Amino acid sequence: MLELKGKKVLVVGLGKSGLAAALFLRHQGAQVTVSDVRSAEALAKDIPALLEEGIMVEAGGHGLLTFRRQDLIVVSPGVPLDTPELVQAKNFGRPVIGELELAARFLQGKIVAITGSNGKTTTTALLGEILSGSGLPTLVGGNIGVPVVGLIDESTPDTWSVLEVSSFQLESTIEFRPTIAVILNITPDHLDRHGSFENYARAKERIFAAQDENDFVVLNADNTPAAEAATRAKSRVYWFSVEHPVEQGAWLQNGFVVYRSAKEASVEQVMPLKGIPLKGTHNVENVLAAVVAARLAGVQVEAIRRAIEKFQAVEHRLEYVATINGVEFYNDSKATNVDATAKAVAAFSSGIHLILGGKDKGSDYTLLSQLLRERVSAVYTIGSAAAKIESHLRGVVSLNSCETLDKAVSAAASAARPGEIVLLAPACSSFDQFENYEQRGRVFKELVGELRGWK
């Protein structure tokens, strides 16, 4: 456990996790400074609370001297580790860790950590429901809801903390060691931040870097980059697959989700496939991953089945919004990369009016071409990535330049016919026009509501 009392600690980046980290550090007796490139006006809602706690605030840029004068630097997930001031601070021997690593030094109990390019939030929420429904003391947080440092005070030696963790959080970990690590999939994403797919994949694999033979890692046998990670794991490897049986883990057999604990063990029937309430093959993968993690945590099959059958789709993840004049509207604002959009489109057979666009992350939208030819009636582009998307998909599908989400919803709703689908699955981040994907999804739902006169 870190000794923080009297230490000079700098928190870089005042997002949700940065704010939580700063307050936690101060309550541990550290002398805390927060540094953010945004202006004091942009940080106005948080600065008073920080100053009241005796936390210094540096706004409008990073000062090199500020970084050099610290005993410890805690970096928020949204701040790249190659930020010049951080690089120089490391060269001067200053330790740099992330909020996840900080929290892991203090969090009591056992940790299940879930990462992947897609499906993290749904799987984390589902596993949290399974564990808590079985009677285990359970906390859920990380990239979903509460920052990990916000769980520390509630944790006990008996607690299971179910954490959604991103590549941004994992790349700054050192001693972070979950009892159960889950990698759902690894597909191209955040290449603008990580520089290459290999760097991105290695960041994901840090989820099991500190594990040993007493821990578990759960991998997707159908996703090559995730499956290949097994060769680098020191922990015990379990699998899930929608395509074939696995030696130990979960798969589909004769219309049922099944599980076995080892190659020689008997196969357990968990539940019928038709009992899964979530739409799409990708959600079947999420369920299989949650089943494996829950069994490794000691939850009985009947409790797992009950929790899955009661589970509702997470907001902004292929979320049904409404049916208007026979047209169904779905909100998958969390589809912030090409693979997530492909999974959303694959959940429907045809007649899709697809809203694409936002802030590009270095993506190749041509990868959607075949799927769009088969299932999508028209694409409606929005945001700063629109021109790139249109250049990649020209000649593949009917394209409509809409610029903004309200125009796209209006155009798609006007063109769609009864029995067809209007789907927001943007394949881009939201930061060009919205604060985050949650705000984008809420605005979409409000716009759909206005089509039928409700909000």
N, C-alpha and C positions, 0 to 999 in steps of 0.2 A: 504493500500500500504506500502511495506517495505521501511524503511529509510535506504539507503545504503551509503550515502556520508560519507566518512571517516571510514567506517566499514572495519574490516579485514574479508575477505571472501575467503574460500578455495573451489576450484572446483576440485572434485575427478573424474578422468577419462577424457581423452582428445579425445573423439570421436567427431563426428560432433556436437552433442548437447552440449558437454562440452566446445568445442571451442567457440561456439556461446554464451554460458552462460558467459564464462570468459570475452569476449569482451563487452558484454552488461553490466555486473557488473562494469567493469572498466569505461565505458562511463557514468555510474551512480555515479561515484566518489568513488567507493570502492577501497580499497587496496587488490588486487587480487593475490592469489597464485594458481597455478595448480599443482596437484600431480598425477602422473601416474606410474604404475609399469613397463611400457615399458621403454626401454633405450632411451637415448638422440638421438642415431642414428635412432631409429625407429620413433621418433617424429620430425625428422629434418625438415620436410616440414612445420610444424606449429610453431616451437619454435621462428624463427626470427620475425614473426608477433606479437607474444605474448610479446617478449622482447621489441619490438619497442613501444608497448602500455604501457610499464612499468609494465608488469605482470611477477611475479616471477614464475619460473618453477622448480619443483622437479621431476626428472626422475629416473627410475630404482628402484622404491620402495617408500613406504610411511613411513614418519618419524612421530613417535608418538607426538613429540613436535610440529611439524607442525600442527597437528590436534588440539592440546590443545590450541594453541595460537589464535584461530579464534573466531570471533563473530557469524559467520554463515558458515555452510558447505553445499555446493550444490553438490549433487551426480549425476553422469551421469547414464543413464538407464542400461548400461552394467556392472555397478559395484554393486555386491550384498550388500544388507544392513547389512548382517552379517559379512562383512569384519572386522577383529579384530580392526583395527584402528577406524572405524566408531562406533563400539560398545563401545569402550572405550571413544570416544569423547562424545557420548550420555550420558554415565555414569557420565561424568564430567559436564553435563548440557549444552553441545553445541547443538544448534538447527541444525537438519539435514533435508533438503528438497531436492526434485529432480528438474530438469530443468523445468518440466511441472508445478509444484507448483510455482516455481519462476515466470515463464511467466504469470501464471494465475493471479498473484497479480497486474500485470501491463497491461494486454491485455484489450482493450476497446471493447465494443459491446457485442454481444451475441455469445455463443459458442454451437456448436453441436459437441459432442465427440463420436467417434465410436470405439468400441473395440469388441473383439471376437477372438476365436482361428484361425478362417479362414474367409476370405472375407473382412477384414478391408480396405485394400488398394483400392480394386475395389469399394466398397460402398462409401468410402470417396471421391474418384475421381468423381464418378457418382453424388453424392449429391452436390459436388462443382460445377459441370457442370449445374445441375438443378437450383441451387440458382443463380449463375451468369447469366445463360441464361434467368432467369425471371426478371433480372434487379436489383437484390439485390447486394449491395457491398459485395464481398465475398473474403475471404482468405482461402487457403488450406495449411495445414502443419502438423507438428507433426512427427509421424513415417514415413510419406510420404514426401519426398522432404525437405522443409525448417523446421528447428527446430522451436518450438513454440516461443522461444524468438526472433527469426528472423522475426516474424509477428508483433511484438509490435509496431514498428515505423509506420507501415502502417495502423494500426487499428484505427478506429474512433468509436464514440458512435453508429453509424448506421451499423457498420460492422457485418457480420456473419462470424465467424471463424470456419471452418470445420476441425476438428482435428482427425487424426488417432492416437489412444493411445494404448500402450501395457501394459501388466501386470507389466513389469519392470518399466514403467513410473508411473503407478497408485499406486504401493505399497508405494511410498514415498509422496503421496498427503495428504493434510490436509484440505485446504479450497477450493480446485479446485471444481468449481460448474458450470457445463454446463447447459444451458437452456434446451437442449435436449440431453439426453444420450441414446446411442444405444448399446445393447449387442446382437451381431449377433448369437453367439453360444458359448458354453464352452465345449471343449473336451480336453482330456489329451494332455498337451504340457508343455515344460519347467519344467518338474518334477525334472530335475537335478538342477535347480535353486531354485524352490519353496519347494521342499522336499515332497510334497504330492499334490494330486489333490484338496483336500479341501482348502489348502493354496492358490493354483493357482486360484481357483474359487472365493475365498474371495478377492483376489487382483483385479480380474476383477470387482467385485461388488463395489469397491471403486469409480467407475465412477459415482455412484449416491449417495455416502455417505453424501455429503454436500448439496444435493438438498432438497427442501421443496415442499409444495403443489402447489406452483406456477410454478414448473418445470415439465418436462416430461421425462419418461424413456420408451424406445421402446424395447420390448423383443420378442425373437423367441418362439412362443407357441409350436413349434414342438421339441424343444431341452430342455429336462427336467431340467438340471442345470440352464439354462438361465431363464426358466419359473418359477422355484422355487425362483429365486431372487426377484420376485414380492412381496413376503411376507415380505421382508426386506426394501422395498422402501417406502419413505415418499412422493415421487412425484407421479404424475398421470401416470398410467400405460397404454400404448398402445401396441398392439400386431401385429405380422405378422405371416402368416401360409400358407404353400403350401398344407396343408392337410385338413383344415376345416375352416368354418367361425369363425370370432372373434367378440367380442362385440364392440370393437372400435379399428380400425387399418385397415390393408390390407390383402387380401387373394385372392384366385383364384375362379372364379365362371363362369361356362359355357364358358370356353376358354378366359376369360377376367381377367385382374388385376382390382380388385375393392377395394373401400375404404369407410369407414363410420367413422364419427367423434364421434359418441356415439351410444349406443345401440338403442335408439329411432330414430336416424337420418336416412335419406334416404341413400341408397347405391349409390355411384358414380362409374361409369365405367371410369377407367383411360385409359386403352389401351388393345388391344388384346394380348394374351400371345405370339402369333406368331410374334408380332412386336418387341419382345425383341431380340436384336442382339447378345447377349452373349450365349455361349454354356454351358449346364449343369444345373441341378436342383438347385445346390448351387448358381448359378448366378441369378436364379429366386428369391431365398430368398434374395439375396443382393438388387435386384430391389425393392422387396416389402418393405424392411427396409427403403430404400431411399425414396420411395413414402410416407411412414408414416412420416418420419422426414421432408420432404419437405412440406407436407400439414400442419404439426404443425407449420412450419415456415411461413405459409401463402401463399405458392406458389399455383397458380391455376392449375387445372388438365391438361389443354391444354399445358401449359408450361412444365409440368412434362413429358407428353407424347412426346413432341418434343425433349426434351433433351435426353430421354432414347433411342429413335429411332436413334439418331445421334451418340450415345456413342460407342466408340471403346474399345475393350479389353485392359486392362492395360498391359504394358510390363511385361513379366515373369509370367503372370497369365493365364494359359491355352491359350497361345498366339500361333496362327497359324504361322508357320515359312515358310514352303515350301512344295510343292509336287514334288517328284523326282522319276521318273520311276513308277508312280502310288502309291507311298508310301507317306503318309502325316506325317509331323514332327510337333510336338507341344512342346512348351517350357512352363512348369509350375514349374520353378525353385523356385517359392515362396511357393510351397507345401513342407513346412519344418517340417510337422508332419504327423502322420499316417492318421488322419481324412481328411486332405487336399488332400493327395494322393488318398484316397478312393473316394473322390468327383471327382477328375480328372479322375480316371479310370471309374467311373460310367457315365461319360459324353460320353463314347464310348461303342458300343455294343459288340465288339469282335475284335480279331486280333491285340491286343496291344502288342508291344514290349516295356517293361517298364524298364527305368533306375532308379534304387534305390540306395541310399547310400549317405554317407557324414559323418558328426559327429553325433553320437547318442545322443539323449536327454532323455535317460531312457525310450524309447518307446517299446511297445509290437507290433511287426510286425505280429504276428499270427492273429491279428484282420483283416488283409487284406486277409486271406486265402480263404474264400468263394468267394469273389469278383474276386480274381486272377484266381481261378479255372474256373469261368464262362466266363471271358473276356480276360485274358492275355495269349498270346502264349508263352512268355519267359520273364524272368527277367534278367537284366544285372547289377551286383553289382559293386559299386565303393566306395572308401574311407575307413575310419577307421571303419565304422559300417558294412562293408561287411560281415565279419564272423558271426556277430550276426544275421543279416538279413537272411543269408543262413541257419543258424541253426533253425531259426523260420519258414522258408518256405520250408525246404527240404521235398520233397514228394508231395508238393502242386502244383508246377509249375516248368518248366524247368529253371535251374539256370546257369548263366554264370558269372564266376569271371573275372572282367575286370580291376580292380584296379583304372584306371583313366578314365575320361570322354571321352577322344579322342578314347580310345580303345573300350569303350562301344558304342559310336556312330557308329564307324566303324563296330562292330560286329552286332549291331541291324539293321543297314542299309543293311548289306549283307544278313541277315536272312529274313527280311521282304519281303513280296510279294505284288504285286499291290492290292490296296484296304485295306491294313493294315496300322497300325499306329505305329510310333516311338514316345514315350512319355517320356519326362524328368519330373518326379514328384517324387523327391528323398526321401520324408518322413524324411529328416534329415536336420540339419543345414549345412552350407557350409564351416565352419571355419577350417576344416582339410586341405583342398586343395585350397580354394579360400578366397578372402577378405570378400565376402558377397554373398548373393543369386543373386544379380544383376550381379556381375562378372561371376558367374557360368552360368547364363542364357545367357549372351553375348557370352561366350566361346562356349556354345552349339550351338548358332545360327551361329557363325563363322565356327564351324566344319561342320554343315549342309551345309553352303554356299560352303565350299571346296568340298563337294561331287558333286556339280554341276558346279564347276568352277567359283563361284562368292563369293564375300565377302561383 
